Amino acid sequence: MAYWDPLYPARTLVADIRTHVTNWRRFKKATRTWPVISITAYVLRFFLIITGVILAIWYEARHDLTKGQSFVVYLAVLLPVILTWFIVEQIAWNRDLRQKGIGSDRDIWKVSQFPQE
């Protein structure tokens, strides 16, 4: 059974950006360098999503699809890209942590986590 706390705000884009920036600042404070791979992966996420939407709209217009067919195209294009990219971001974050000696080879950190000092 899942626990839901009504006082804890839902995840939004702004909260996601703040979490990433906070972790990047902690990384910079600990290593005196920015986690370039992680930042690049995070920024590329938005370009991939926008590109996927544009391609899906183009495909929809070119093939004169119905709403239901268009929805399937959007799911087929965007869902795998988004899911794969979240994995890529986690790999990039862990690689940055390992390169600077903050995380070990056995540890796997989510992009919203920073190892305890």
DAGIVEN-V819085 format. One line per field, one symbol per residue. ss: DSSP state (H for helix, E for strand, C for the rest). phi: phi as a letter, one per 30 degrees, with the letter a starting at -180 (. if undefined). psi: psi as a letter, one per 40 degrees, with the letter a starting at -180 (. if undefined). Layout:
BEGIN
ss = ???
phi = ???
psi = ???
END
This chain:
BEGIN
ss = CCCCCCCCCCCCHHHHHHHHHHHHHHHHHHHCCCCHHHHHHHHHHHHHHHHHHHHHHHHHHHHCCCHHHHHHHHHHHHHHHHHHHHHHHHHHHHHHHHHCCCCCCCCCCCCCCCCCC
phi = .dcbcddddddbddddddddddddddddddcibddeddddddddedddddddddddddddddchdddddddddedddddddddddddddddddddedddcidccdddbcddccbedd
psi = hihhheehiihiddddddddddddddddddeeiigdddddddddddddddddddddddddddegiidddddddddddddddddddddddddddddddddeediiddihhieeihii.
END
